[in-house]
Amino acid sequence: LFIFAIDTSGSMAANRIARAKASILKLLRQSYLNRDFVAVISFHGTEAKVALPPARSIVRARRVLDSLRMGGSTPLSAGLASAIELIRRFRDTHKETALLLFTDGHANVALSQQGKKHRALRQEIIEDEVERLSLSLDQTRWRVIVVDVQREFESSEESRRLAEILRARFVKLSATG
């Protein structure tokens, strides 16, 4: 089972989400050949949702990718929490598993309502939430990969930091995906 957690916030803009989708489509083709299950989680605004529960249908997955709505803030913690919930529901039925997090790393919405108005406090709260969620991910024993979708000349500092906190592998998409 491969879970694609996709940041669909406004900061992902047209070319970043296009890069993420192109990469995911390549992975979907390979997953189809291997008869893997895939799931899609999208997160933007203030929430995350499971756009595609675990399935083997590349057609359904592609339809979901094509219909993803973009815009708003980046509730990274909600996306991770949704992925953890999905992992827990399906971990007994899928032995080989990976979570691929497609993002630019610009999280700005906390699960907690504390510090909502103060940016510096909000960033601290988000980092604390991600660290706690990282512990939950560790317990699942899933492989986690943070896929930075920014172009080569854009800083990947936030995505690298996210990968570090999650103890995840960091991958920066190349110009060709």
C-alpha positions in Angstrom: 0.0 0.0 0.0 1.3 3.4 -1.0 -0.3 6.5 0.4 0.1 9.7 -1.6 -0.5 12.6 0.8 -0.7 15.7 -1.4 -0.5 19.3 -0.3 -3.1 21.1 -2.4 -2.8 24.5 -0.8 -2.5 27.8 -2.6 1.3 27.8 -2.2 1.5 24.7 -4.4 0.3 26.8 -7.4 -0.2 25.4 -10.8 3.4 24.3 -11.6 4.1 22.7 -8.3 0.9 20.6 -8.3 1.6 19.7 -11.9 5.0 18.4 -11.0 3.6 16.4 -8.1 0.8 14.9 -10.3 3.3 14.0 -13.1 5.5 12.2 -10.6 2.5 10.4 -9.0 1.2 9.3 -12.4 4.6 7.6 -13.1 4.4 5.9 -9.7 0.8 4.8 -10.3 1.8 3.1 -13.6 4.5 1.1 -11.7 2.0 0.4 -8.9 -0.5 -0.9 -11.4 2.1 -3.3 -12.9 3.0 -4.5 -9.4 -0.7 -4.8 -8.4 -0.1 -2.5 -5.4 -2.8 -0.7 -3.6 -2.7 3.1 -3.5 -4.5 5.7 -1.5 -4.7 9.5 -1.9 -5.0 12.1 0.8 -5.3 15.8 0.0 -4.9 18.6 2.4 -5.6 22.3 2.1 -7.6 25.0 3.8 -8.1 23.7 7.4 -8.6 20.0 6.8 -7.4 16.8 5.1 -9.5 14.2 3.5 -9.0 10.7 2.1 -9.7 11.4 -1.6 -9.1 7.7 -2.5 -9.2 4.9 0.0 -6.8 2.0 -0.8 -7.6 0.7 -4.3 -5.8 -0.9 -7.2 -7.6 1.1 -9.9 -5.2 3.4 -11.8 -8.3 4.9 -13.5 -9.9 5.9 -10.2 -6.6 7.2 -8.9 -6.1 9.3 -12.0 -9.7 10.6 -11.8 -9.0 11.6 -8.2 -5.8 13.4 -9.1 -7.5 15.3 -11.9 -10.3 16.5 -9.6 -8.1 17.7 -6.7 -9.2 21.1 -5.6 -6.5 23.7 -4.9 -6.2 26.7 -2.7 -6.1 28.0 0.8 -3.7 27.4 3.7 -1.6 24.3 4.4 -2.8 22.1 7.3 0.2 19.8 7.2 -0.6 18.3 10.7 -4.1 17.4 9.5 -2.7 15.7 6.4 -0.3 13.7 8.6 -3.0 12.8 11.1 -5.2 11.6 8.3 -2.4 9.5 6.9 -1.8 7.9 10.3 -5.5 7.1 10.7 -5.5 5.4 7.3 -2.3 3.5 8.1 -3.8 2.2 11.4 -7.0 1.1 9.6 -5.2 -0.9 6.9 -1.8 -1.9 8.4 -2.9 -5.5 9.1 -3.9 -6.1 5.5 -0.9 -4.5 3.8 2.6 -5.6 4.8 4.8 -3.5 2.5 3.8 0.1 3.0 5.0 3.7 2.3 3.8 7.2 2.8 4.8 9.7 0.2 4.2 13.3 1.2 4.2 15.7 -1.7 4.7 19.3 -0.4 6.6 22.5 -0.6 6.9 22.3 3.2 5.1 25.6 3.9 2.8 24.5 6.7 0.7 27.3 8.3 -2.4 25.8 9.9 -2.2 23.9 13.2 -4.6 21.3 14.4 -4.7 23.2 17.7 -6.6 26.5 17.8 -4.0 27.9 20.2 -1.8 30.8 18.8 -4.0 31.0 15.7 -3.4 34.7 15.3 0.3 34.9 16.2 2.5 33.6 13.3 5.6 32.7 15.4 3.6 30.9 18.0 1.6 29.1 15.3 4.8 27.9 13.7 6.0 26.5 17.0 2.7 24.7 17.6 2.9 23.2 14.1 6.4 22.0 14.6 5.4 20.5 18.0 2.4 18.8 16.3 4.5 17.4 13.5 7.0 16.0 16.1 4.2 14.3 18.0 2.8 12.9 14.8 6.3 11.7 13.9 6.3 9.5 17.0 3.0 8.0 15.9 4.4 7.3 12.4 7.4 5.7 14.0 5.1 3.3 15.8 3.5 2.2 12.5 7.0 1.3 11.1 6.0 2.8 7.7 8.6 4.2 5.3 8.0 7.9 4.9 9.3 9.9 2.0 9.0 13.7 1.9 8.9 14.7 -1.8 9.8 18.4 -2.3 8.0 19.7 -5.4 9.7 23.1 -5.7 11.8 23.9 -8.6 15.6 23.5 -8.4 16.3 27.2 -7.7 13.7 27.4 -4.9 14.8 26.8 -1.3 13.9 23.4 0.1 14.8 24.3 3.7 11.3 23.8 5.1 10.8 20.4 3.3 14.2 19.2 4.5 13.4 20.3 8.0 10.0 18.4 7.7 11.9 15.2 6.6 14.3 15.6 9.4 11.5 15.9 12.0 9.6 12.9 10.5 12.9 10.9 10.2 11.9 10.5 6.6 13.8 10.2 3.4 14.0 13.5 1.5 13.6 13.6 -2.3 13.6 16.7 -4.4 11.8 16.3 -7.8 14.0 17.0 -10.7 13.0 19.1 -13.6 11.9 16.0 -15.4 9.9 14.7 -12.4 
